[in-house]
Structures are given as C-alpha cells and as structure tokens.
Amino acid sequence: MVNLVLVLGDQLTPTLSALEQAAKDDVIVMAEVADEASYVPHHPKKIAFIFAAMRKFAAKLIADGRHVAYTTLDDPENTGSITGELIRRAEEHGAKQVIATEPGEWRLIEALNDLPLKVTQLQDTRFIASHAEFESWAEGRKELRMEWFYRDMRRKTGLLMDGDKPVGEKWNFDHDNRKSAPKAVNHAGPMQFTPDEGTQKLLEFLEPKFSQNFGALHPFWFATDAEQAQRALTHWITYALPHFGDYQDAMMNEEKFLYHSVISLYINAGLLDPLDVCAQVEQAYKDNHAPLNAVEGFIRQVIGWREYMRGIYFLEGPGYTNRNVLKHARRLPAFFWGAKTKMNCVSKAVAQTKTEAYAHHIQRLMVTGNFALLAGIDPYEVHEWYLAVYADAYEWVEAPNVIGMSQFADGGIVGSKPYISSGNYIAKMSDHCKTCEYKVKDKTGPHACPFNLLYWDFLIRHRDRFANNPRMGNMYRTWDRMEDGRKDTVLSEARDWLARLDAGETV
C-alpha cells in the first residue's frame, strides 16, 4: 500500500527526512493552499517565492522519477488546507498513512496530529541540534544564554575550531562588528534573478489575488531553486563577505542591503543547507579572502542564533506567542503598514520592508522592534506583523526573535534585559537622523526624538521589574540624578506623544 509523503513549502530539500524514508512508489503531496497563504497577510513576494520554489522543486522530483501529487492554488478541487489535501489525496490513492517531516509551526504539527489518518512526523534533520539535544542542554540551567549554546554548536560542527579551542582564541568577535554607517558602500547588493517563464506566469496569477496585502510583488528578483540560491551565496561570499562583519549593524538611507547576504530566505525554505553554507563561508577565511570577524559573525548567526531560536520555540511550546509579561496592549500603529510617520528610521525600515520583504537584523531589532517595545505595542500584534512581512519568516524562527529577543514578552528567557535604546544608538549606527524631522540631540521639546522620550517612559513604567537588573542599574541611576522638573517634562511629553499616536495623528 502506498503512503503519502508530505513536503511543505519550507522543506524544499532533496535530503528531507520524509523523502529519504519514502518508498519509490509513495505519493509525494505538495499543495499551494489558501490557509497557508492567508493565516497572516503575507507579503506578496513571500507567497510568490514559496510557490515558485515549490513548483520547481516538484518538477525536479518528477524528473527524478518520483510520483508527485501537486495542487496549484487555482486547482478547482483544491480544499484550501494542507490537511484537506492530504485527506483528498488519501482517498484518491487509497493511502492510510502519511509520512511527514515535522513542520516548523505548532499549528501545523497539531493539525497533522488531528488527521483521521496515521501520521508519522519525522525529525527535521536539516538542523544541527535535535529537540532532545536542546532540551538536554537547557535542563537545569538558570539562564538559557545563546552564547553558551553557540559554543557547543561550534564544538559539534568543528566550524572555526582549532582542536578544542576556537580559531583566533576567541569565541565571539562581535565587538569588532559594530562600525557605524560608512560614507559609501562598494557592493551592489544581492544577486538578482529575472523570473523565468513559469515564474512570470505565476506572478501574473498571484498579483490580483494578493494586491491588498502589504508589500510590492514587483520587481521580483529572488532565487527560486537551489542552483540559483547557490549562485547568490557564491556572489555574496566573493564580493561582500569581506566587509560584512564591520558593517553588519549599520543602516543607511540609500542602501537597503549594505553587505548583507540576504540568503536567510533560501536557507529557511530549504534551498540551501545551513552547514554547507557555513563551510563555504569558513573556507573564505581559510583562503584569506575574508577576515575572521566577518566569518565568525555570520557563522554565529546560522549555527548560533538560528539554532538557538528553534530550540527555544519548541522548548517553550505552543503558547509561546501569547506571552506578554509586560502587559503591553497598544495597537500596532498604521505606519507599520505604510502610513506616514515623521520618524525617518522607522519610515525607511518599513518602506524597505514593503518593497523587498527584507530588512536586516538591526533594522528589525533596534528600529521597528525597539519602537514597538518602548511604545508598549501588543507583542502578539508585533509578532504577526513580522511573520507576515518578511520573506524569511516562519514561526519557529520569527516568534522567539520577536516575542523573546525583541519584545521581552517572555520575561527574559531569551534576553537578560530588554533590547531598548534611545535615539543615540540609531544616530551612531546610521545616517537616518541627519534627515529626520525630529532632532536626535533634543531630549525634550517639540522636535525631541520620540525614541529619547519613550526610552525613559518605558524604564519608569517598568521600574519595579527592571530596577534590580544588574545590566540596567546605570540607566536608573542616570534617571535618579536628573532634576525633578526635567523628569516631569520627559514623562509628560512622552505621554502626550503616545496620545497623539493613539489618536491617529502623524507622528
């Protein structure tokens, strides 16, 4: 009897555990369904990327002699859900069992468990740390700090290791990766691809269906198969990796990508293998093509943060996205969806997100994320925004980054303190403040940078929670040294600014 083998849109890897366990005659089920395209209002580029890559992957499986039952979004028999398609294909082929690689979102894991079919969910072996390994690492620890986990991943993989010691005698070169925005960037950005005929037809079909979603479908330039993704990686290693470390935290008005790789969407969809990517980056160091701070910084993001975030997501369980220890309840402002704002840094990050379905980690963490935390935005709304608008966002990696790292809504599981800053950090790391309607040097008054006002407002609102945090003591001591009149002015102006925000004014 044949089995059904489920392959999801972020599992486009030939060595996927479900595919490796499948028999030659088993039916591989792939489906473009409305549920997955709309459970949040995904960026049109994200939808197009996943569907285009799915179609090419399916075609390759068919060329290899595999039996693929592929459902397009416009198939009149499309049931609209992954589970519905599995039931339909089971009836069609007389199958009683489904083989699947565990999805990266709890809602799909639970949906598969509820199917009236026997479902075997296999471990996703594309990751370095299994759930059991992460749980073992976490057991008994008072703090689950990424740095310690990352060192174990270095030891396990052997990446940038000299025996049992780290290459360069340091585990982490992050201190060298904080240069402010350069005067110019001598890199044209990630490799871009012209859509082939099949992808172009898909774009034409998708455009009217998702025209109301936030985001521009055109120009569409993403790689949509493994070969193209590898070319994009090679291009980045050759032309941008040497400068990546120095400027990975920088932001510029007229530079969307600086020296960033923009390959996370390819890794997360399965078009590139993370360990293979890291090996190629490591080789650039061995060949004296790229400095250690750049190579280590990139590898840390992949085998450190990426793996750690997945570990946290599955360790904490299905309710993680509902965490809200700070009890923030303000609605997500309209300017996150493209309405006008006078804050140039936020405007630039959102506009870039709308155009490219991409913003780099500091734009996400220290601009839009920082603002949302300071302003007290409901973390679930913030989470759903990030999940919707970025092409590389899947809940297993997005939720811990937002709920934990960005919004501190998990109470400190991911971070020992909130990632907050005044406008000074943005001024240091970008050229945004030079052309902003607000003045970053103004701490109060009509032109005061909102990040300056909201920074203190956040700290005072949550003083009971954070006053004894050893990493935040200096902040509160600085506040306590201020004159009472200035304190009153800061808090009063912060409240007034937030009131204008709530009233829908352009702020």
PEQUI-V918347 format. One record per backbone hydrogen bond with DSSP energy under -1.0 kcal/mol. CO is the residue of the C=O (numbers start at 1). NH is the residue of the N-H. If there is no record, write none. Layout:
CO&NH / CO&NH
This chain:
3&27 / 4&99 / 5&29 / 8&11 / 11&13 / 13&16 / 16&20 / 17&21 / 23&26 / 27&5 / 28&69 / 29&7 / 30&71 / 33&37 / 34&38 / 35&39 / 40&42 / 43&47 / 44&48 / 45&49 / 46&50 / 47&51 / 48&52 / 49&53 / 50&54 / 51&55 / 52&56 / 53&57 / 54&58 / 55&59 / 56&60 / 57&61 / 58&62 / 59&63 / 60&64 / 61&66 / 62&65 / 67&28 / 69&30 / 71&32 / 72&75 / 75&78 / 80&35 / 81&85 / 82&86 / 83&87 / 84&88 / 85&89 / 86&90 / 87&91 / 88&92 / 89&93 / 90&94 / 90&95 / 96&118 / 97&4 / 98&120 / 99&6 / 100&122 / 105&109 / 106&110 / 107&111 / 108&112 / 109&113 / 110&114 / 112&115 / 118&98 / 120&100 / 122&102 / 123&125 / 124&127 / 130&134 / 131&135 / 132&136 / 133&137 / 134&138 / 135&139 / 138&141 / 143&145 / 145&149 / 146&150 / 147&151 / 148&152 / 149&153 / 150&154 / 151&155 / 152&156 / 153&157 / 154&158 / 158&161 / 160&167 / 162&165 / 165&162 / 166&169 / 173&176 / 174&177 / 196&200 / 197&201 / 198&202 / 199&203 / 200&204 / 201&205 / 202&206 / 203&207 / 206&210 / 210&213 / 221&193 / 225&229 / 226&230 / 227&231 / 228&232 / 229&233 / 230&234 / 231&235 / 232&236 / 233&237 / 234&238 / 235&239 / 236&240 / 236&241 / 240&243 / 241&244 / 243&247 / 245&248 / 246&179 / 247&250 / 257&260 / 263&267 / 264&268 / 265&269 / 266&271 / 266&272 / 269&12 / 273&277 / 274&278 / 275&279 / 276&280 / 277&281 / 278&282 / 279&283 / 280&284 / 281&285 / 282&286 / 283&287 / 284&289 / 284&290 / 285&288 / 291&295 / 292&296 / 293&297 / 294&298 / 295&299 / 296&300 / 297&301 / 298&302 / 299&303 / 300&304 / 300&305 / 301&306 / 304&308 / 305&309 / 306&310 / 307&311 / 308&312 / 309&313 / 310&314 / 311&315 / 312&316 / 313&317 / 317&320 / 319&322 / 320&323 / 324&327 / 330&378 / 333&336 / 334&337 / 334&339 / 335&338 / 343&347 / 344&348 / 345&349 / 346&350 / 347&351 / 348&352 / 349&353 / 350&354 / 351&355 / 352&356 / 353&357 / 354&216 / 357&391 / 360&364 / 361&365 / 362&366 / 363&368 / 364&369 / 367&371 / 368&372 / 369&373 / 370&374 / 371&375 / 372&377 / 376&330 / 378&382 / 379&383 / 380&384 / 381&385 / 382&386 / 383&387 / 384&388 / 385&389 / 386&390 / 388&43 / 390&393 / 394&397 / 394&398 / 395&399 / 398&402 / 399&403 / 400&405 / 401&406 / 402&407 / 403&409 / 404&408 / 408&411 / 409&325 / 418&420 / 423&427 / 424&428 / 425&429 / 429&251 / 432&435 / 433&436 / 439&442 / 439&449 / 442&449 / 445&448 / 447&439 / 449&452 / 449&453 / 450&454 / 451&455 / 452&456 / 453&457 / 454&458 / 455&459 / 456&460 / 457&461 / 458&462 / 460&463 / 462&466 / 463&467 / 466&469 / 469&472 / 472&476 / 473&477 / 474&478 / 475&479 / 476&480 / 477&481 / 479&482 / 483&487 / 484&488 / 485&489 / 486&490 / 487&491 / 488&492 / 489&493 / 490&494 / 491&495 / 492&496 / 493&497 / 494&498 / 495&499 / 496&500 / 497&501 / 498&502 / 499&503 / 500&505 / 501&504
